[in-house]
Amino acid sequence: MRVATVKGSLLIPPTYFAVQHPLLLADRVNSRIFTGAAEIAPSVDLGGIQVVDTTAQLRPFGGLPVRQRERLSLLMAGRTARAVTAWRPDIIHQHVAYSSRAAVIAARSGTPLVVTVHGGDAFAPLREGRGLGVTARASLARMKRDIRGAFARADRILAVSDYLAEVAVLAGAPADRVHVHRQGVDIDAFAPALRMPRSTPRVLFVGALTETKGARDLLQAADGLDAEIRFAGAGPLEGELRTRAETDRRLTILGRVAREAVVAEMQQADVLVLPTRVNRGAREAAGLVLLEAQAVGTPVIAYDSGGTSEMIDEGRSGLLAPEGDIGALGERLRHVLALGVEERSAMRERARAFVVAERSAQQAAEQLFETYQDLLR
């Protein structure tokens, strides 16, 4: 079976979902990745999977920064489509429904097309252009055209949560072609480790340091709490948080950190908090960071927003608070940190067991393989 994975741009890190499943299915699926612009860290092992980068192959553009090549690649969908068609795949799998013209063009030959929606691509058709500048309105209009084209042509539309599947249908995806395919996590890379003894509990936030990701909500919820509070990520609030950390010794602002460092932070945390709020009508599609934390045995707390509730074994591996209810968030946080040694150990074990049993990357890959087989029958 030959599967052409197509993505408008491929940046690794941070993105790894486009290569995770091809790597796990390498013994049964011959995969090749086609993209308009790629930037892959030298340390990343793609296991021999070839990446066809359209703009990098063109001499005038190959040396440009990847963000510039991303914009150019929008004009070269036909060239990417020809590369896909020439390889003669059995399945074309487009990740993210915008910037999908190349996959849609290549699928006109009759090759089955799978489209995975990850978040913003399901919400974009529901957005209005009021208040946007001319360039932003044009970009939104293009995205909507791409998404409509992908939804119309796709033989199977995969959403990363039940919540996002519902949004995709509202956005115009045919309900009979929408299925849920949750993105699992690598349970070997995200595994428990020996925890260093500490007298003060540790609270961890991983994500963009923005208002909607809930960085300020966590600070308010933890007001007066005797705990270390560590922020891993970058964003508009980083300067404000660093300034506050100068006088609030509980706070540590790590900034942007490598994946290995994120794993280590999760392994040593007592709880991870993800208080994501609605953002221009869009909510958290899934919250993969919740699964990563639970995989290493760290309980989680999140707002019950979007698809986050699907990522937690509520009451056993973590707790949910009503979205925007900072008081309830603080209550959940204090409850988890007040657990006795045996109760906390049991919660850690349940967190790991939940991900291993229901949210591993290997399980997700197997489900995807079944989808491919079903389309080829």
N, C-alpha and C positions, 0 to 999 in steps of 0.2 A: 504494500500500500504506500503510495506517494502522496504526501500532504504538503501543500505549499502554505506556510504561515505568512500572512501579509499584515504589515503594520505601517502606518504613515511614517513614523520614526521609531527608532529602536535605541534607547539609552539604557545602558547597563553599567553600573547601577544608575538609577534605582530600579528600573523596570526589569523584572525577571519572569513574569508570568508567560510571556510569549515564547520563552525557551524552556521553561520548567517542564511542561508536559512533553514536548518533543524529546527531551533528554530521558525522561522516565519511560517513554515508549520506544526508545531507540532500537530495541530488539525486535519490534514488530512493525514499526513505521519508519519509512525513509522520509525524513523531513528536510526541507530547505526553507530558509526565511528570506522573504523579499520585502525590502523597505526603501522608502525614498531617501532616508538619511539615517546613518547609524553612528553611534559612538560607544565603543565597548572597551571597558577597562582591560589592560593587558593581563591582569590577574584572573580574569573570568575564563573558565574552561567551558567551551561550547561542545565538547565531546565530539568534535569532528563535523558538527552541523554547519553547513555553508550558509553564509549571509550574503545576499546579493543586494548591494547598496547602489541604487540608481545614480544619485548625484556624485558619489565618490568615483564612479567610473568615467565621468566626464572631465576631461583635463582642465577646462577653465574653472570648474567648481570644486574639484576634489579636495583642494587645500583650504577651503573656507571653513569657518567654525560650523559646528553641526546645527546650531540654531538658524543660521543663515541658509544652510542647505535644506532645512526643514521647509522654509518658505518656498524655495525654488522647486522642491519636490512636488508641490501642489500642481505645478505646470507640467509635470512629467509623468502623470499617471498612465498615459498611454505607453510610455517606454517601459515602466515597471510592469504593466499588464502584458506586454509582449514577452518580457523575460519569464513571467509566470507561465504563459501559454506555451512557450518554447520548451519548458521543462516537462510538460504534459503530466500534470498531477492528477491523481484520482479524486482528491478533495482540495478545495481552497478554503482556508480558515482565516478570516479577517478578524483581527483584534481591534476593537474600538470602531464604532460605526461611522464616525466622521473620518475624513481622509481615506475613504474606502473606495474611491472611484476605480483604482487599479484593479482591485479584487472583483468589483462588479463587472468591469469591462472584460476581464479574463474569463469570468464565469458565463459570458454570453455563448460560449462554445457548448454549454450544457453541463459543464463540470459542476457537481454539487457544491454549494456555497454555505459555509457555516459562519455566522457573525456573532462574536461575543461582545455584549455591551457591559461596560465596567462602571459606569456612573454618569459622568457629565454627558455622554453621548445619548443616554436615554432621556435626560432632562432638556437638552438643547431644543428639541422641537416644540417644547411647551413654553419656551421663553419668548417674550416680546421684545421688540427693538427699541421701545420707548426709552429715552434718556441716554441712548448710546450715540457715540460719534459716528461719522460717516464710515470710517474704516471698520469700526467694531460692528456696525450694522451689516456691512458687506461680508465680513467674516462669518457672522451668525447666519446670514442667508446662505452662504456656501455650505456651512456645516449642515444646515437643515436639508439642503438638496442632496448632499452626500448620504445623510442618514435615511431620507426617504427612499433613495435609490437602493441602499443596502437592505432596508426592510422589505422593499418590493421584490428584490431578487433572491434573498436568502431562502434556502431550503430549511434551515434551522437557525433560530435566534436563541442564543444562550445568555441568560442573565445570572449575575453572580449572587443573587439572593431572591427570595420570594418577593420582597419589597420592590426590588428593581424590575422584576418581571412585570409587576403591576404597572409601574411607571412606564415601561416600554410599550405596553399595550395602550395606555393612555396617549402615548406619543405617536401612535400609528402603527406599531408592529402588529401583524396579524396574530391574534391570540392562539390560533391553532398551531402556530409554528414557534411559539415561545416556550422554552423549557428552562428550568433552573439548573445551573451547573456552578456550584460553589467552588471558589478557588481554595485549594488546600495549602497547607504549609509543610515544609520539609522537617519532619519530626526528628531527623538525625542532626540537621544543622541547628534546629531549635530544640535543645535537649536540656534537662536539668543538670546542674553542676553543684559542687559543694558550696554552700552558702557561708560566707564569713560571719562570725558572731559579731553582733553590734548591740549596743545598749539603747540606741535610738532607732525606731522603725524608719524604713525608706519608702517613699512614694515616688513613682516614676510617671512622667508624661513623655510620650514619643509621638512626634508629628510636627506639622507646620505650626509655628508660633504665631497664630492668628486669633482674632476674636471668635470666629466661627468654630475653630477647632477646640475652643474652650479653655485656653491657657489662663485667662483671667478668672473664669469660673472656678477652676481648680484652686487658684490663690485665695479666692473668697471663701470657698468651702473649707479650706485648710487653715483659716484664720484662727490663731491661738493654738493650733495643733503642735504638739511636741514631736516633730518628725523631720527627717531630711526630705526635701522636695527637689527632685532633679528633673530638668527639662532637656530633652534631647531633640534637637531640631533647629531650624532656622526660620526666619520670617519677620514680618513687620514689627512684631512685639519684642523682638530680641533685645533691642536697645533699652526699652522700658524695663524689661525683666532684669537685665544686667545692672541697671541703675538701682533697682530695688534690692538686688542681691548684695549691694554694697553695705546696706544697713540691716538687711534681714539675713542673718547667717544660716538660716535653715535652707536657703535657696542655693542651688548650683545650676548654672546655665552652661550646658555642655556644647551648645551650638550644633552644627551639622557633624554627625559622626558616621564612621564606616559601619557596614552591616555587622561585622564581627564585634565591634564595640557595643552596638545596640543589643546583640545577643547577651553579652556580658552584663550590661546594665539590667536587662530583664531578669537574668539569673539571680542577681543580687537584690532585686527589689522585693519588698513585701507585698506591694500591690501596684498595679498599673491602672491609671485613670484616663478615660477617653470621654470627656464631656462635650462631644461635638453637637453644635446647634445647626438649625436650618440656615442655609446660605442661598439667598435669592431663589427661594422655593425648592432648593435641592437639599436632600439630607444624605447622611452617610450611606453609601450603597451597601457596604458590608462591614468594613472595619477589620482589615486583615491583621492589624497590629494586636487586636484582642486575641486572635488565635495564636499568634507568635508568642505572646506572653504566657498564655495558658499552656502552650506546648513545653515551655521550660519549667512549668510548675508554679507560675505566679498568678494568683487570683486577680481578677479584673473588676473594675467598676466603670460603668458607662451610662450616659443618658439613653433612655429608651427612644432612640431616634433612627428612623430609616430601617436599615437592615441589621443594626447592632444587636438587637435581641436574638437574632438567628445565630449569632457568633458566641453565645454564652449559654452554659447550662445553668440557668437562673436559679439562684439560691444554693447552688452546689459548687460551681467553679467561679462564680462571680455574682455581682449584684447590679441591678438596673435602678436608675432614678428617673423620675419624670423629666422630660427635656426642659431645661431652663430652670429647674427647681434647685437652686444652689443650697438651700437648707437641707433638702433631702439628700443631695450629693454629699454634703458634709456628714450627715448622719450615717450614710452607708460607709463612708471612709472611716469614721471613728469605730464603727461596729467591727469592720474587718481587722483593724489594727489592735482592737481590744481582745481578739480571740486568744484563747489559751494555746499553749504549745501543741497539744494534741489536736485541737480543733483546726488550728492553722495548718498543721501537717496534713490532716485529712483533706482539707480544701485544696492544698497544693496537689495532692495525689489525684483528686477528682478532676482538677483542671487539666493535668497531663492526660489522664485517661479519656476525657471527653474528646480532645483533639486527636489522639491516636485512634480512637474508635470511630469517629465521625467526620473529621475534618483534615485528614492527612492528604498531602499532595499525591501520594500513590493512589489513594482511592479516587481522587479527582481525575487523575490520568486514566484510570480504568474506565470510569464513567464516560470520559471523552472518547476513548477507543470504541466503546459500545455505540456511541453516537455515530462515529465514522462508519462502523460496520453496518448500522441500520440504514444509513443513506446509500450504501453501495449494494444493498440487497435488491 
